[in-house]
Amino acid sequence: MSPTGVGLGLRSAFVDELLEREARGEIPAIRWLECHPENYMRRGGRWPRNLERCRERWPFATHGLAMSLGGVDPLDRQYLATLRTFLRDLEVPWHSDHLCFAVAHGAASHDLLPMPWNEDTARHFADRVREARELISVPLAVENISYYVKPAGSTLDDGSFAAAVVRESGCDLMLDVNNVYVNAQNHGDDPRAILAAMPLDRVVQIHVAGHFLEGEEEPGFVIDTHAEPVCDGVYDLLAWTLERTGRVPILLERDDDFPPFDELYAEVERLDRLWRAAPERGIRAMSAMSAMRAAAR
């Protein structure tokens, strides 16, 4: 079963409470989960046990951290072979990774680093996306990243670059609305203009998260931490996005400084209300259907 509605990133910090509350029927708004395969592959003990316990109750999507799709090192075929088996066993409908590089000359940065946003880099990404997709044998979606310095040599904005990669590779988009918001705040861009340039008809999943604001009020420098509550500005941007994508699955990411579970679930419920208020099909899809009907007359 494919994810729908609102999901939550699976984290060991709250997995026991998550399962206990689900067993009592207290968290119906959590309709699916997402995991990072790198946390589970080739591991034993409680990690795979927790994953299997959750898999019995929810559908899953997966979100990777290690493909380094923008890198120049050859793709790690051993990693991708292990990932392929993991994805097959978990029966996910798609897998996502980032529009970044994370490995250079064999050394892992342990961070998601930006590449110059231009047509040449988009073609480079697209070639590696096609290769990776063939090796893992499931649909692949790419995620727009947050960054703090605009890469030299960029001739495209974030949205146009994501569109170029999707167009060249035929992949889908895993849209992180918080990353758009963070980048727009830090670099003085219009977040809606960035989103409008993206291939919103190819979005299969949306991420939202919290960030840290330096200073007491906006505007200020924003750090993408996934360790704070989602702010009103991101909720507003998400609502604007959902009008255009329709009801695609939404994932709440929380990676650190976990609040009481009731507070976390309140964010899920707020996201669920936005998801339910969205059209079943987005503006672009409806416009395309109208154009097709007009052409057929």
N, C-alpha and C positions, 0 to 999 in steps of 0.2 A: 504494500500500500504506500502511495506517495505522500509526502508531507503536504499538509494544507493548514491554513490558519496560522496560529502563532506557535513557535517552538522555542526551546531553551537550550543553550549550549550546555552539554553534560560536563559537570565538574565534580571531582571527587570530594570537594569540600561540603557538598550538600546532597550527594547521591542517596544517602540513607534516608534523610528526611523527605526527599523527593519521592522515593518509593513508598514510604509509609503514608504520606499524604495522598498519593494516588490510590493506594489500597483502600483508604477511607473515603474516596470519592470527593476530595476537597479541592482538587486543582483541575477542573475540566477544561480550563482555557489553555492548558499546556497540551498541545495535540501532537507534537513530535519533538524529537531531539536531534541535536547535531553533535558530532564528535570529531576530534582531530585524530586521524589514523595513527600518526606518529606516536601518540601516547599509548597505543595498544598493540601495535605490531611487534612481534617477537618478544612479548612480555608475558609473564605468568602471574599467578597470584590473584590479588583482589581486582586488578584492572580488568582483565577479561571477564572475571566473574560479575563485576558490576555492569559491564557492558551487556552481557547476556541477560542479566536480570531486567535491565531496562528494555532490551530488545523484545522481550516477551510482552511488553505493555505499549510500546510506541513505535511508529515508523522512524527511520533515521535518514538523515543526509550527512555527508562527510565534507570536511573542510581542511585542506592540507596546508602545510607550512614549509615544505622542503623541495618543491619541484624546481625552483629557481628558473622560471620560464624565460626570464630576460637574460640569463647568464650566457657566457660563451663556452663554459665547460660542457662537454657532452652530457646529455641527460643521464642520470644514474639509473641504468637499466636494472640493476639488482633491486634497488629501492622500488622501482616501478613494478617489477614482477611481484614483489611482496605486497605492494599496494593493490595490485590487480586481484590477488587472491583474497585479500581482506575485503575489498569492495564487493566481490562476488559473494562471499559468505554472508556479508551484512545485507545484501540485496538492495543497495541504494539506487535511486533513479538517476542520480548525477553525482559528480564529484567536483569540488571547486578548489582553486588555488589562486595565487595572487599575480597581478601585473607588476612584477618586480624581479630583481635578482637577489639571491641570498648566498650564493657560492661564487668564489672567484679563485681560479687556479687551485682548486681543491680545498680551499679554506672556507668554512662556513662562517657567515657573519652573525648568525643568530638574530638577524633583523631583516626586515623587508625593505629593500633599498630601491629607490626609483631609477628608472632609465630615462634618457632624453625622450620627450614625447614628439616624435616625428614619423614620417611615412616609412623611412628605412627601418627604424626600430619596430614599428608596427608589423612590418613584413617579417622581421626576425622573430618576434613573438609568435606570429601566426604559424611560421614553419615549425616552431617547437611545440606549440599547442597541438597541431595536427599529429606530430610524432608522439607526443605524450598520450593523446586521446586514443591512438591506435594501440599503444602498449598497455593501457589500463582497461580498454574494451568497455568503457561506459562513457556517456556524454560528459563533456568537460565544460565547466563555466569558469570564467576569469573574474577576479574581484579587483575593483579600483582601490588603490591604497591611499593612506595618508602619508604626507611627507612634509618636511620642514624647510627644505631648500629646493627651489625649482631647478631641475637639472639643466645644465648648460646645453645648448644645441636644440632646445625644444622649440618647435614651430607650431605645435598643436596644444590646445587646452586639454584638461583631463577627459572631458566628455568626448571630444572629437577623436582623441587617441583611443579610448575604449571602443568607440564605434569602428575605427579603422581595423583594430585587431579582430573584433567580432566579424566584420565584413570579410576580411582576408582569410580567416581561419574557418568560418562557419560554426564557431562555438557559441555558447550562450554567455549571458552576463549575470554574475552574482553581485548585485548592486549594494554597496555599503553606503547608506545615506549619511551615517555619522561621519565617514571619511570625507564625503563631499562637503559637509558642513564645516569640519575642522579645517580643511584646505582653504575653503572660501574665507573663513575668519582670519586665517593666518596670512593669506596672500592677497586679500582685498578683492576677491572675485565674487561674482553673483552666483550663488549655489543653484538657483533655478535655471540659469543659463547653461551651467555645466550639465545639469541633469537633462535639460532639453536637447542637448547635443548627443546624449547617449542613446544607444539603441534600446529604448525602453520596451519595445515589442519583443525583445529577446531576453528579458529578465526572467529568470526561473526562481530567484530567491532574493530576499532583501535582508541585510544585516542592519541592526541598530545597536548602539552602545552608548556608554557615558564617557565623558572626557574631563580632564582637569583644566580649569581656567586659572591662569596666573593673574593675580589681582582680584579685586573684590567684585567687579562687575564687567560685563561685556561692553565694548570690544576689548579683548586682551589676547595674549598669546595662548593658544589652546594645545594641549598635549593629549594625544589619543591613548588613554590608559585602559579603558574597559573596566574601570574600578570605581566609577561614580554612577549615580542615577542618570538616566536619559534626560536631557534638558528639553524645555518647551520648544526651543528652536528646532531641534531635531524632530520632535513630534510633528510640528507644523510642516516641516519639509517632507516628512514621510506621508502625511495626508495629501499634500500636493502631488507627490509621486504616485500614490495609489490611485488617484483619479486617472492617471495616464497608463499605469500598468494593469489595473484591475487587481483582483484578489490573488496576488502571488503570495507564497509562504513568507512569513516574517520571522526572523530569528533574533532573540535577545541575547547579546553576548555580555557575560560578566565574568571576568578572569581573576579578580583580586578584590580585597577589602569587602568581603561578602556581607551584606546586611542580613538582619533577621529574614527568614524565608517569607514571611508575610509581606514584607516590603518588596522583595523581589517579585513575588506573585502579583502584587498590585501593579507593577509595571507591565507584566504579561497581560493582565486584564485591560489595562489602558490600550495596549497595542491591539488586543482582540477587538475592542470597540472600534478602533480605526479600521481594522481589517473588515469588519462586518459592515461598516458604513461605506466602504469602497464599492464601485460598480463591479459586477461579475467580470466584465471585460473592460479593458482600458480604452481611453479616448482614441489612441492610435488604431487599436484593433477595430473599434466601431467605425472609425473613419474609413479604414481600408475596406470593410465590408460594404459600407454605403457606396464607395466608389465602384466596387465590383458589381453591385446591383444596378447602378446607373449605367455602367458600360454594357450590361446585358440587356438593357431595355431597347 
